[in-house]
Amino acid sequence: MPDTHEVRNQVPPLVGYDVAADPALLDGLRRAGAAWAEDEVHELGRLAGSAQGQEWGRVVHENPPKLHTHDRYGHRVDEIEFHPYWHELMTVAVGHGLHATPWRQDRAGAHVARAAKIVVWNQAEPGHMCPISMTYAAVPTLRHNPELAATYEPLLAATEYDFGLRVPTTKRGLIAGMSMTEKQGGSDVRANTTAARPAGDGTYVLTGHKWFTSAPMSDMFLTLAQAPGGLSCFLLPRVLPDGTRNRIFFQRLKDKLGNKSNASSEIEYDGAVGWLVGEEGRGVPTIIEMVNNTRLDCVLGTASLMRQAVVQAVHHARHREAFGAKLADQPAMANVLADLVLESEAATTVAMRLAGASEDPSQQAFRRLALAVTKYWVCKRGPAHTAEALECLGGNGYVEDSGMPRLYREAPLLSIWEGSGNVAALDALRAMGKQPESVEAFFAELDLAAGADPRLDDAIARVRKELADLTDLQYRARQLAEMMALALQGSLLVRFAPKAVADAFCASRLGGHWGNAFGTLPPGVQTGAIIERAFVG
């Protein structure tokens, strides 16, 4: 049968390109002393942009994991079945050290290099980053029990992905999960009712129900439970040292909005055996470093999704014609695309700055506060940014084949994971109250850009004024977090970004020349120079 007509004006697939061709990301990598990792970052970028990498990502979302609670004879097995491509993705991530490897590397910039790899490889498929992030974040918490750390840290940092249930010390590499929240408490983990009873041999016996367990297929979990001395942190392997299954039972997998490739579950501890990590009654302070490290990964993940979304939007607009001209050449679309690029660059720049702060013990006060406000703002911007990028493709972006709906469904997760909006904003207040030095460190960072742009100077002055007013702080928590996050992004862009980017950001986000939607940048912005930074081929 002959074709009814010739198909024209369709956009060629964006495939066979280097995802790491991201000037903001590479500049951040170099500034933080991790230029030595650039070749490996590009290697991951080419794989993420290849037909094979894209196929892995598509297929694992169309074939989500399956829970098998029992075998055919009625025995408990509590196994989760994944598509083979999931294991391919995990093999790449672990093999390139995106998990806990930096903790074992005695090299400046190791954590920054990992951050850049996360931003790049996450664009191939974000779901499998959950167990990767948990494994990375588990190490500093595990170090509160030196004996456990000595046993398991080398395996958590190993660059071999070894899937399957076996005694952890017999495996070539391990993956860790986290199990904190319960039905009655959610983010209020102090309301947990899971009980931990000392067994008399140095272990504890745990009984309770966990409402949301990340990566239940992991080899071990860090979890919170009520011990005699109060809420405490424990390590629970799925297979005990004697080879028997720990009494950790999977109840169901969550049917989530997005993140379909990754398993999230409800689990029961029915006399499960655990080892204390840290002191009894110090569960939250013990595990908080794990939470903060996963919060950084939320920022990195959002920056990654933003970058992929705007790259797709720019690619489409450069090839698609409407009303006699390329979409990207039309002023209204140029305004939208440039605005999306600004948001993406600001997110990437601050994410890499926070990754760099993770390397320096002297910057922990800055990181404590800056991470809280950044996690609030950047992750909150993700869904709106992805929705606007999807709209740039019109109806083509609304269909699954484009990949944009998958990005759109993934975006809200990063704002919810490890503390949704109010939790993150209130945590910023908590940091300022408990660690006043964090406020001094935050403003010291902002002041490095003092005098470079009057709009930034005014924004910083407004932040100082707002923080000096102690009335209704909790009511104003989100407003304060937003102002602080924007001032931080502005200060970094003024110092490090091209003038076209920094000027447009300050004019819109800080100077008030901006509307309530993307595509409302003021006249005079160099949209072409900004959009060029998201063109990859």
C-alpha positions in Angstrom: 0.0 0.0 0.0 1.5 3.4 -1.0 2.0 6.1 1.7 -0.9 8.5 1.9 1.5 11.4 2.2 5.2 12.4 2.8 6.0 12.9 6.5 7.9 16.1 7.0 8.6 18.5 9.9 9.2 15.7 12.4 12.1 16.0 14.8 15.0 13.4 14.4 15.6 11.3 17.5 18.1 12.7 20.0 20.4 9.7 20.2 24.1 9.1 19.9 25.2 12.2 21.8 27.2 12.9 24.9 24.9 13.7 27.9 28.0 15.1 29.7 28.3 17.9 27.1 27.0 20.2 29.8 29.1 23.4 30.4 27.7 24.2 33.8 28.3 20.6 35.0 31.8 20.4 33.6 32.7 23.9 35.0 31.6 22.8 38.4 33.6 19.6 38.2 36.7 21.5 37.4 36.2 24.2 40.0 36.0 21.6 42.7 39.3 20.0 41.8 37.9 16.9 40.0 38.9 17.6 36.4 40.8 14.2 36.6 37.4 12.5 36.3 36.3 14.3 33.2 37.1 11.4 30.8 35.0 9.0 32.8 32.1 11.5 33.1 32.1 11.7 29.3 32.3 8.0 29.0 29.1 7.7 31.0 27.6 10.6 29.1 28.1 8.8 25.8 26.6 5.6 27.1 23.6 7.6 28.6 23.0 9.2 25.2 23.4 6.0 23.2 20.6 4.0 21.7 21.5 1.2 24.1 21.4 3.4 27.2 18.1 4.9 26.2 16.6 1.5 25.5 17.6 0.2 29.0 15.8 3.2 30.5 12.7 2.8 28.4 12.3 -1.0 28.9 12.8 -1.1 32.7 9.9 1.4 33.1 7.7 -0.6 30.9 8.6 -3.8 32.8 8.5 -2.8 36.5 9.7 -5.2 39.3 7.5 -8.0 40.5 7.2 -9.2 44.1 7.2 -13.0 44.8 6.3 -13.5 48.4 6.1 -17.3 48.2 7.4 -20.1 46.0 5.1 -22.7 44.3 5.1 -24.8 47.4 4.0 -22.1 49.8 7.4 -21.3 51.3 8.3 -17.6 52.0 10.9 -16.4 49.5 10.4 -12.6 49.6 12.2 -12.1 46.2 11.8 -9.2 43.8 12.2 -10.0 40.1 13.7 -7.3 37.8 14.0 -7.1 34.1 17.6 -8.0 33.0 18.1 -4.4 31.8 17.8 -3.2 35.4 20.9 -5.2 36.3 22.7 -3.7 33.3 22.0 -0.2 34.6 23.1 -1.2 38.1 26.3 -2.8 36.8 27.2 0.4 35.0 26.4 2.6 38.1 28.3 0.4 40.5 31.2 -0.2 38.1 31.7 3.5 37.8 31.6 4.1 41.5 28.3 6.1 41.7 27.5 4.3 45.0 29.8 4.2 48.0 33.2 4.1 46.3 34.2 7.7 47.0 34.3 7.0 50.8 37.2 4.6 50.1 39.1 6.9 47.6 41.9 9.0 49.0 41.7 11.6 46.3 40.5 15.2 46.3 37.3 15.6 44.4 36.1 12.0 44.7 32.7 13.0 45.9 32.4 15.8 43.3 33.3 13.4 40.6 30.5 11.1 41.8 28.1 14.0 41.8 28.8 14.7 38.2 28.4 11.1 37.3 25.0 11.0 39.1 23.8 14.0 37.1 24.9 12.3 33.8 23.9 8.7 34.3 20.6 9.6 36.0 19.5 10.9 32.6 19.7 7.4 31.2 17.3 6.1 33.9 16.6 7.7 37.3 14.8 4.8 39.1 17.9 2.7 39.8 19.6 5.7 41.4 17.6 5.1 44.6 19.6 2.0 45.7 22.8 3.7 44.5 22.1 6.7 46.6 21.1 4.7 49.7 24.4 2.7 49.4 26.4 5.9 49.2 24.6 7.5 52.2 24.8 4.4 54.4 28.6 4.5 54.9 29.0 7.5 57.2 26.1 6.2 59.4 27.6 2.7 59.5 30.8 4.2 60.8 29.0 4.8 64.2 29.7 1.1 64.7 33.3 0.6 63.8 33.1 -3.2 63.8 30.2 -3.2 61.4 31.9 -0.6 59.2 35.1 -2.6 59.1 33.1 -5.7 57.9 30.8 -4.1 55.4 32.2 -0.8 54.2 34.7 -2.4 51.7 31.9 -4.4 50.2 29.5 -1.4 50.0 32.2 0.5 48.2 33.3 -2.4 45.9 32.8 -1.7 42.1 31.2 -5.1 41.5 27.4 -5.5 41.3 26.5 -8.8 42.8 22.8 -9.3 42.9 21.2 -12.1 44.8 20.4 -13.2 48.4 23.5 -14.7 50.1 25.4 -14.1 53.3 26.7 -10.5 52.8 30.3 -11.3 53.6 30.4 -14.0 50.9 29.4 -11.5 48.1 31.7 -9.4 45.9 29.7 -6.2 46.5 26.7 -5.0 48.6 23.8 -2.6 48.2 22.1 -0.9 51.2 18.6 0.4 51.7 16.9 2.5 54.3 13.7 1.7 56.3 12.5 4.6 58.5 8.9 5.7 58.0 5.8 4.1 59.5 2.1 4.4 58.8 1.3 6.5 61.9 4.2 8.9 61.5 5.6 9.4 58.0 8.3 12.1 58.3 7.7 12.2 62.1 10.0 9.2 62.7 10.0 9.8 66.5 6.4 8.4 66.3 7.8 5.0 65.2 6.5 2.1 67.1 8.7 -0.7 65.8 10.2 -2.3 68.9 13.8 -3.5 69.3 14.4 -6.0 72.2 18.0 -6.8 73.3 18.6 -10.5 72.7 21.5 -10.8 75.2 24.1 -11.7 72.6 24.8 -8.2 71.3 22.0 -8.3 68.8 18.4 -7.0 69.0 15.1 -8.6 67.9 12.9 -6.2 65.9 9.1 -6.3 65.5 7.1 -3.8 63.6 5.8 -2.6 60.2 7.6 -0.2 57.9 5.4 1.8 55.6 7.9 2.8 53.0 11.2 0.9 52.6 13.5 2.1 49.9 15.1 -0.6 47.8 13.8 -3.7 49.6 15.9 -5.9 47.3 19.1 -4.6 49.0 21.4 -6.8 51.0 20.9 -4.8 54.2 18.9 -2.0 55.7 19.5 0.8 58.1 16.3 1.2 60.2 14.9 3.0 63.2 13.2 1.2 66.1 12.4 1.8 69.8 15.0 0.2 72.0 14.8 0.3 75.8 16.9 3.5 75.7 14.7 5.2 73.1 14.6 5.5 69.3 17.7 3.9 67.9 19.4 3.0 64.6 20.0 -0.6 63.5 21.6 -2.6 60.7 19.5 -5.5 59.4 20.9 -7.9 56.8 18.4 -9.9 54.7 20.6 -13.0 55.2 22.1 -13.6 58.6 25.7 -14.7 59.1 24.7 -18.4 59.6 23.0 -18.3 56.1 19.4 -18.2 57.3 16.9 -15.7 56.1 16.3 -12.8 58.5 12.7 -12.4 59.4 12.0 -9.5 57.1 8.8 -10.1 55.1 7.7 -8.0 52.1 4.0 -7.2 52.2 3.6 -5.4 48.9 5.3 -3.1 46.4 4.1 0.4 46.2 2.2 1.4 43.0 3.9 4.8 42.5 3.2 7.8 40.3 6.6 7.4 38.7 10.0 5.8 39.5 8.4 2.6 38.2 11.6 0.7 37.5 12.5 0.8 41.2 11.0 -1.3 43.9 9.6 0.4 47.0 7.7 -1.6 49.6 6.0 -2.2 52.9 7.8 -4.7 55.1 7.2 -6.5 58.4 9.9 -7.2 61.0 8.7 -10.3 62.7 11.5 -11.0 65.1 14.1 -9.8 62.7 17.7 -9.7 64.0 19.6 -6.3 64.0 22.8 -4.8 65.2 22.9 -1.4 67.0 24.5 1.4 65.1 25.5 4.3 67.4 24.0 4.6 70.9 20.6 3.6 72.1 18.3 6.6 72.0 20.4 8.4 69.4 18.7 7.0 66.4 17.9 10.2 64.6 21.3 11.9 65.2 23.0 8.7 64.0 21.0 8.3 60.8 20.8 12.1 60.0 24.0 12.1 58.0 22.5 9.4 55.8 19.4 11.6 55.3 21.5 14.6 54.4 23.5 12.7 51.9 20.4 11.5 50.2 19.1 15.0 50.2 22.1 16.1 48.2 21.3 13.3 45.7 17.7 14.7 45.5 19.2 18.0 44.4 21.5 16.2 41.9 18.7 14.1 40.6 16.5 17.2 40.0 19.3 19.0 38.3 19.7 15.9 36.1 16.0 15.8 35.2 16.0 19.5 34.4 18.9 19.2 32.2 17.4 16.2 30.3 14.1 18.0 29.9 15.5 21.3 28.6 17.9 19.4 26.2 14.9 17.6 24.8 13.0 20.8 24.5 15.8 22.7 22.7 16.4 19.8 20.4 12.8 19.8 19.4 12.5 23.5 18.9 15.7 23.6 16.8 14.2 21.1 14.3 10.4 21.8 14.4 8.9 24.5 12.2 5.6 26.3 12.8 4.2 29.4 11.2 7.1 29.6 8.7 10.1 29.5 11.1 11.9 27.2 13.4 10.3 27.2 16.9 13.6 28.1 18.5 13.9 31.2 16.3 10.5 32.6 17.4 10.7 35.1 20.2 8.0 33.6 22.5 9.6 30.2 22.3 13.1 31.6 22.7 11.9 33.3 26.0 10.6 30.0 27.3 13.7 28.0 26.3 16.1 30.5 27.8 14.1 30.6 31.0 14.3 26.8 31.3 18.0 26.8 30.6 18.5 29.4 33.4 16.6 27.2 35.9 18.6 24.2 34.9 22.0 25.9 35.1 21.2 27.4 38.5 20.2 23.9 39.8 23.4 22.3 38.4 25.7 25.0 39.6 24.4 24.9 43.2 24.3 21.1 43.3 28.0 20.9 42.3 28.9 23.6 44.9 27.2 21.6 47.6 29.0 18.4 46.4 32.2 20.3 46.8 31.3 21.4 50.3 30.9 17.7 51.2 34.6 17.3 50.7 35.7 20.0 53.1 35.2 19.6 56.9 35.5 23.3 57.3 32.4 23.9 55.1 30.0 21.7 57.0 28.3 24.6 58.6 27.6 26.2 55.2 26.5 22.8 53.8 24.1 22.2 56.6 22.0 25.3 55.9 22.6 25.6 52.2 21.6 22.0 51.5 18.3 22.5 53.4 17.2 25.6 51.5 18.5 24.2 48.2 16.7 20.9 48.6 13.5 22.8 49.3 13.7 25.1 46.3 15.5 23.2 43.5 13.4 20.0 44.1 10.2 22.2 44.3 11.0 23.7 40.9 11.5 20.3 39.2 7.9 19.4 38.4 7.1 22.9 37.0 10.2 22.9 34.9 9.6 19.5 33.5 6.0 20.3 32.7 7.0 23.4 30.8 9.7 21.5 28.9 7.1 18.9 28.0 4.8 21.6 26.7 7.6 22.8 24.3 7.0 19.5 22.4 3.3 20.0 22.3 1.2 16.9 21.8 4.4 15.0 20.8 5.6 15.5 24.4 2.4 14.2 25.9 2.8 10.7 24.4 5.0 8.0 26.1 7.2 7.6 23.0 8.8 11.0 23.6 10.1 10.0 27.1 8.8 13.3 28.5 6.0 11.8 30.5 8.5 9.6 32.3 10.5 12.7 33.3 7.3 14.5 34.4 6.2 11.6 36.6 9.7 11.3 38.2 10.1 15.0 39.0 7.8 15.2 42.1 9.6 12.3 43.8 12.7 14.3 44.5 10.8 17.0 46.4 9.0 14.3 48.5 12.0 12.0 49.1 13.8 12.6 52.4 11.6 15.4 53.5 8.9 17.2 51.4 8.6 21.0 51.1 7.6 21.8 54.7 10.1 19.4 56.2 13.0 20.9 54.2 12.0 24.5 54.9 11.5 23.9 58.6 14.8 22.0 58.7 16.5 25.2 57.5 15.0 27.0 60.5 16.2 24.2 62.8 19.7 24.5 61.4 19.8 28.3 62.0 18.5 27.8 65.5 20.8 25.0 66.6 23.9 26.0 64.6 24.0 29.8 64.4 27.5 29.5 62.7 25.6 28.0 59.7 24.0 31.4 59.1 27.4 33.2 59.2 28.9 30.6 56.8 25.9 31.0 54.5 26.3 34.8 54.3 30.1 34.5 53.9 29.4 32.4 50.8 27.0 35.0 49.4 29.4 37.9 50.2 32.0 36.4 47.9 29.9 37.9 45.1 29.3 41.3 46.9 29.3 44.3 44.6 29.2 42.2 41.4 25.5 42.9 40.7 23.3 45.4 42.4 20.2 43.1 42.1 22.1 40.4 43.9 23.3 42.8 46.6 19.6 43.9 47.1 18.5 40.3 47.3 21.1 39.5 50.0 20.1 42.6 52.0 16.5 41.4 51.9 17.4 38.0 53.2 19.3 39.6 56.1 16.3 41.7 56.9 13.9 38.8 56.8 16.1 36.7 59.0 16.4 39.5 61.5 12.6 39.4 62.0 11.8 36.5 64.3 8.1 36.8 64.2 6.0 33.9 62.6 9.2 32.1 61.5 7.5 28.8 60.9 4.7 30.5 59.0 7.3 32.2 56.7 9.5 29.1 56.5 8.9 28.5 52.8 9.4 32.1 51.8 12.6 32.3 53.7 14.0 29.1 52.1 13.1 30.4 48.7 14.7 33.7 49.2 17.9 32.1 50.6 18.1 29.5 47.8 17.7 32.1 45.0 20.3 34.4 46.6 22.7 31.5 46.8 22.1 30.5 43.2 22.4 34.1 42.1 25.7 34.5 43.9 27.2 31.4 42.3 26.0 32.3 38.8 27.4 35.9 39.1 30.8 34.4 40.1 31.0 31.5 37.7 28.4 31.6 34.8 28.7 33.5 31.5 27.5 37.1 31.7 24.4 36.4 29.7 23.3 33.7 32.1 24.1 35.6 35.3 22.5 38.8 34.1 19.2 37.1 33.0 19.0 35.2 36.3 19.5 38.3 38.4 17.1 40.3 36.3 14.3 37.7 36.6 14.7 35.8 39.8 16.2 38.6 41.9 15.3 41.8 40.2 11.6 41.2 39.9 11.4 41.3 36.1 9.8 37.9 35.9 6.2 36.5 35.8 4.6 33.5 37.4 5.4 31.1 34.5 8.4 30.2 32.5 8.9 32.3 29.4 8.5 35.7 31.1 12.1 37.0 31.0 12.4 40.7 30.5 13.5 42.4 27.2 17.2 42.5 26.5 18.0 39.0 27.6 20.5 37.3 25.3 18.3 34.3 24.7 20.3 32.9 21.9 23.5 32.7 24.0 21.7 31.1 26.8 19.8 28.5 24.7 23.1 27.5 23.0 24.3 26.0 26.3 21.6 23.3 26.1 22.3 22.4 22.5 24.0 19.0 22.3 23.8 18.0 18.6 
